[in-house]
Amino acid sequence: MKNHFYHWVLGLLLVATTGCYDQDATVDLPTYNKRTAITCYLSPKDPNITVELGHTLPYFGKQTSEIPRIGDAAVTITDVTDGKSIRIPFDSSIMLYRIRAFALPIVNGHTYRLEVVLKDGTSYLATSTVPPAVKEDDLKFGAYRIGKLTTNSWGGQEVNVGLELKSATTLNGYYYAPKFEVVLEDGLGDFYGTELYFSNEGIAEGKTGDTLRYIFNDRIFMNGFGGGGTATDPLILREASGAFWVMDEAYKERYLRDLQISDNPFAEPVLLYSNWSNGAVGALGSYDWVEATLVP
């Protein structure tokens, strides 16, 4: 009898507990406050000065790829170093503010101020100092080693490679990043290449009067993950080619945030960097780069 009573009580508890999951709950969504969003990135290499101006969209609710643009604002850029200003017109064909850069050249080391005034009189300001130019010989090989060819479990060939890239002197407040592909040559004169990966996407803060060191230490797969290889020892380091980037903090933050959320449907919401006044989001940043080929 006691045993039957026990099972009867347990059944009631299970029903009651299961029933809790069928109940609806109403949760208030966070309050959405529309904010002005402004994005502009300056470079001596860019033939245009482009400003994207719009409003933020709510994170919750129906999502859309349409960005609410603002096309009736007064957008002015000033070279603070030279004191010259120009108005940037709105181009309705691309829904952006754009002007050719020859109207106000973007110069390394110059500081630029962007001012946006909305139709209702609300204004926003941001400044950026364009990083110093980098030169082709600002990045060189340091120490390196090339291992022996081995056959991996997929039947392909691989080799352990360790190498160091060293910058010339850099500056505090700017960030430097090499984006290079290394090329190896085997005993038959055939070439094999792969991209060099560094920590933090290769972005490192400059050190005034000092150099930066980028370390790569990993396996290089000669022909993918199977099929057998044809490379022969000895392997030698032939060259590395790519681009050496320099950027200010605003452009660096944009680059890292884009990588954090791109092609990732499970990405958490990120706190976007902003250097605008008056509560606007987005950034005014600047960058430059040089293409180079390094040889040992």
C-alpha positions as CSV (number, residue, x, y, z in Angstrom):
1,M,0.0,0.0,0.0
2,K,2.8,2.4,0.9
3,N,4.5,1.6,-2.3
4,H,1.4,2.4,-4.4
5,F,0.9,5.7,-2.5
6,Y,4.6,6.6,-3.1
7,H,4.2,6.1,-6.9
8,W,0.9,8.1,-6.9
9,V,2.5,11.1,-5.2
10,L,5.6,10.9,-7.5
11,G,3.3,10.9,-10.6
12,L,1.5,14.0,-9.4
13,L,4.8,15.8,-8.9
14,L,6.0,14.8,-12.3
15,V,2.8,16.1,-13.9
16,A,3.0,19.3,-12.0
17,T,6.6,19.8,-12.8
18,T,6.1,19.1,-16.5
19,G,3.1,21.4,-16.6
20,C,5.4,24.3,-15.7
21,Y,7.1,24.1,-19.0
22,D,3.8,24.6,-20.9
23,Q,3.1,27.9,-19.3
24,D,3.7,31.1,-21.3
25,A,5.8,33.9,-20.0
26,T,5.9,37.5,-21.0
27,V,9.3,39.3,-20.9
28,D,9.7,43.0,-21.6
29,L,12.4,43.7,-24.2
30,P,15.1,46.2,-23.4
31,T,14.2,49.8,-24.3
32,Y,15.5,50.7,-27.7
33,N,17.1,54.1,-28.1
34,K,17.8,55.1,-31.7
35,R,21.3,56.5,-32.1
36,T,23.1,58.2,-34.9
37,A,25.7,56.0,-36.6
38,I,28.6,57.5,-38.4
39,T,31.5,55.6,-40.1
40,C,34.5,57.1,-42.0
41,Y,38.0,55.7,-42.6
42,L,40.7,57.8,-44.1
43,S,43.8,56.6,-46.0
44,P,46.3,58.2,-48.3
45,K,45.8,55.2,-50.6
46,D,42.0,55.8,-50.9
47,P,41.0,57.9,-53.9
48,N,37.7,58.9,-52.1
49,I,36.6,60.3,-48.8
50,T,33.5,58.4,-47.9
51,V,31.1,58.9,-44.9
52,E,28.3,56.5,-44.0
53,L,25.5,58.1,-42.0
54,G,22.4,56.5,-40.6
55,H,20.6,55.3,-37.5
56,T,21.0,52.2,-35.5
57,L,18.5,49.4,-35.7
58,P,17.0,47.5,-32.7
59,Y,18.8,44.2,-31.9
60,F,15.6,42.4,-31.0
61,G,12.6,42.0,-33.4
62,K,12.5,41.6,-37.1
63,Q,15.9,42.0,-38.7
64,T,16.5,43.7,-42.1
65,S,19.5,44.4,-44.3
66,E,18.2,47.9,-45.0
67,I,20.1,50.5,-43.2
68,P,18.1,53.7,-42.5
69,R,20.3,56.3,-44.1
70,I,20.4,60.1,-43.5
71,G,20.9,62.1,-46.6
72,D,20.1,65.7,-45.6
73,A,22.9,66.4,-43.1
74,A,25.8,68.9,-43.5
75,V,29.1,66.8,-43.5
76,T,32.3,68.8,-43.3
77,I,35.9,67.5,-43.1
78,T,38.8,69.7,-42.0
79,D,42.5,69.1,-42.3
80,V,43.4,70.5,-38.8
81,T,47.1,70.6,-39.7
82,D,46.6,72.8,-42.7
83,G,43.3,74.5,-41.7
84,K,41.5,73.6,-44.9
85,S,37.9,72.4,-44.9
86,I,35.5,71.0,-47.5
87,R,31.9,70.0,-47.6
88,I,31.2,66.4,-48.5
89,P,28.0,66.0,-50.7
90,F,25.5,63.2,-50.4
91,D,25.5,60.8,-53.4
92,S,22.0,59.4,-53.7
93,S,23.1,56.7,-56.1
94,I,25.2,55.0,-53.4
95,M,23.4,56.5,-50.3
96,L,26.8,57.7,-49.0
97,Y,28.5,61.1,-48.6
98,R,31.5,61.0,-50.9
99,I,34.0,63.2,-52.6
100,R,37.2,62.6,-54.5
101,A,40.3,62.9,-52.2
102,F,42.1,65.3,-54.4
103,A,39.7,68.0,-53.1
104,L,41.3,67.5,-49.7
105,P,44.3,65.2,-49.8
106,I,44.7,62.7,-46.9
107,V,48.3,63.1,-45.7
108,N,50.3,60.9,-43.3
109,G,50.8,62.6,-40.0
110,H,48.0,65.2,-40.5
111,T,45.0,65.4,-38.1
112,Y,41.5,65.5,-39.6
113,R,38.2,66.5,-38.0
114,L,34.8,65.4,-39.3
115,E,31.7,67.3,-38.3
116,V,28.2,66.1,-39.0
117,V,25.2,68.4,-38.4
118,L,21.7,66.9,-38.8
119,K,18.7,68.8,-40.1
120,D,17.5,69.3,-36.5
121,G,20.8,71.0,-35.6
122,T,22.3,68.1,-33.6
123,S,26.0,67.9,-34.3
124,Y,28.7,65.3,-33.9
125,L,32.5,65.6,-34.0
126,A,35.4,63.2,-34.2
127,T,39.1,63.5,-35.0
128,S,41.8,61.1,-36.3
129,T,45.5,61.5,-37.0
130,V,46.6,59.5,-40.0
131,P,49.4,57.1,-39.1
132,P,53.0,57.7,-40.4
133,A,53.7,56.0,-43.7
134,V,55.4,52.6,-43.6
135,K,58.1,51.7,-46.1
136,E,59.0,48.5,-47.9
137,D,62.1,48.0,-45.8
138,D,60.2,48.5,-42.5
139,L,59.7,44.8,-42.2
140,K,62.4,42.1,-42.4
141,F,63.1,38.5,-41.6
142,G,64.6,37.7,-38.3
143,A,65.6,34.2,-37.3
144,Y,64.0,31.2,-39.1
145,R,64.2,27.4,-39.4
146,I,62.8,24.9,-41.9
147,G,62.3,21.3,-40.7
148,K,62.3,18.1,-42.6
149,L,59.4,16.9,-44.7
150,T,57.2,14.3,-43.0
151,T,54.1,12.4,-44.0
152,N,51.0,13.0,-42.0
153,S,48.1,10.7,-41.2
154,W,46.2,11.8,-44.2
155,G,48.9,10.7,-46.5
156,G,50.0,14.3,-47.4
157,Q,53.3,16.1,-46.7
158,E,53.9,18.7,-44.0
159,V,56.9,20.5,-42.6
160,N,57.4,22.4,-39.3
161,V,58.4,26.1,-39.9
162,G,59.5,28.7,-37.4
163,L,60.2,32.2,-38.4
164,E,60.3,35.7,-37.1
165,L,59.4,39.0,-38.8
166,K,60.9,42.2,-37.3
167,S,59.7,45.7,-37.8
168,A,61.7,48.9,-38.0
169,T,61.1,51.4,-35.2
170,T,57.4,52.0,-34.5
171,L,55.4,54.6,-32.6
172,N,53.1,54.4,-29.6
173,G,49.4,55.0,-30.3
174,Y,49.5,53.2,-33.7
175,Y,49.0,49.5,-34.5
176,Y,51.0,47.5,-37.0
177,A,50.1,44.2,-38.7
178,P,51.8,42.1,-41.4
179,K,49.6,40.2,-43.8
180,F,52.0,37.9,-45.7
181,E,52.3,34.6,-47.5
182,V,55.5,32.7,-47.2
183,V,57.0,30.7,-50.1
184,L,59.2,27.6,-49.7
185,E,61.3,26.0,-52.5
186,D,62.0,22.3,-52.5
187,G,64.9,20.3,-53.9
188,L,63.3,20.0,-57.3
189,G,62.8,23.8,-57.6
190,D,59.0,23.6,-57.0
191,F,57.3,26.3,-54.8
192,Y,54.9,25.9,-52.0
193,G,53.1,28.8,-50.2
194,T,50.9,29.4,-47.2
195,E,49.6,32.4,-45.3
196,L,51.4,33.4,-42.1
197,Y,49.2,33.6,-39.0
198,F,50.1,35.6,-35.9
199,S,48.4,36.1,-32.6
200,N,45.7,38.7,-32.3
201,E,45.4,38.8,-36.2
202,G,49.0,40.1,-36.2
203,I,48.0,43.4,-34.8
204,A,50.5,44.8,-32.3
205,E,50.8,48.3,-30.7
206,G,53.8,50.3,-31.7
207,K,56.6,51.0,-29.3
208,T,58.3,54.3,-29.8
209,G,62.0,53.8,-30.5
210,D,61.6,50.0,-30.5
211,T,60.8,47.2,-32.9
212,L,58.0,44.7,-33.0
213,R,58.5,40.9,-33.4
214,Y,56.0,38.6,-35.1
215,I,56.5,34.9,-34.5
216,F,55.2,32.1,-36.7
217,N,55.7,28.5,-35.5
218,D,53.5,25.9,-37.1
219,R,53.1,23.1,-39.6
220,I,52.8,23.9,-43.3
221,F,50.9,21.4,-45.4
222,M,52.5,21.0,-48.8
223,N,49.4,19.7,-50.7
224,G,46.4,19.8,-48.4
225,F,45.1,16.8,-46.4
226,G,45.7,13.8,-48.6
227,G,46.7,12.4,-51.9
228,G,50.4,12.0,-51.2
229,G,53.1,14.7,-51.8
230,T,55.8,15.3,-54.3
231,A,58.0,17.8,-52.5
232,T,61.5,16.8,-51.7
233,D,64.1,17.9,-49.1
234,P,65.8,20.1,-48.6
235,L,63.3,22.9,-48.3
236,I,64.5,26.5,-48.2
237,L,62.8,29.8,-47.4
238,R,62.4,31.6,-50.7
239,E,60.5,34.8,-49.8
240,A,57.4,36.3,-48.1
241,S,55.1,38.7,-49.9
242,G,52.2,40.7,-48.7
243,A,51.3,44.0,-47.1
244,F,52.5,45.7,-43.9
245,W,49.6,47.7,-42.3
246,V,49.6,50.6,-39.9
247,M,46.4,52.0,-38.3
248,D,45.0,54.1,-35.6
249,E,43.0,52.8,-32.7
250,A,39.6,53.4,-34.3
251,Y,40.5,51.4,-37.4
252,K,42.1,48.7,-35.3
253,E,38.9,48.3,-33.3
254,R,36.8,48.1,-36.4
255,Y,39.0,45.5,-37.9
256,L,38.9,43.2,-34.8
257,R,35.1,43.7,-34.3
258,D,34.4,42.8,-37.9
259,L,36.4,39.6,-37.5
260,Q,34.6,38.8,-34.3
261,I,31.1,38.9,-35.8
262,S,31.6,38.0,-39.5
263,D,30.2,34.7,-40.7
264,N,29.3,33.7,-37.2
265,P,25.5,33.3,-36.6
266,F,26.2,32.5,-32.9
267,A,28.3,35.6,-32.2
268,E,27.4,37.5,-29.1
269,P,26.5,41.2,-29.3
270,V,29.7,43.3,-29.2
271,L,30.4,46.7,-27.7
272,L,31.4,48.8,-30.7
273,Y,34.2,51.3,-30.3
274,S,33.2,54.9,-30.9
275,N,35.1,58.2,-30.9
276,W,32.2,60.4,-31.8
277,S,30.9,63.2,-29.5
278,N,27.3,63.5,-28.4
279,G,26.5,59.8,-28.1
280,A,26.9,58.8,-31.8
281,V,28.2,55.3,-32.6
282,G,30.7,54.3,-35.2
283,A,34.2,55.6,-35.7
284,L,36.4,58.0,-37.6
285,G,39.6,56.1,-38.2
286,S,42.7,56.1,-40.5
287,Y,45.2,53.6,-41.9
288,D,47.9,53.0,-44.5
289,W,49.9,50.1,-45.8
290,V,52.8,49.2,-48.1
291,E,53.2,46.1,-50.3
292,A,56.5,44.4,-49.9
293,T,58.5,41.2,-50.8
294,L,60.9,40.0,-48.1
295,V,63.9,37.8,-48.8
296,P,66.1,36.1,-46.2
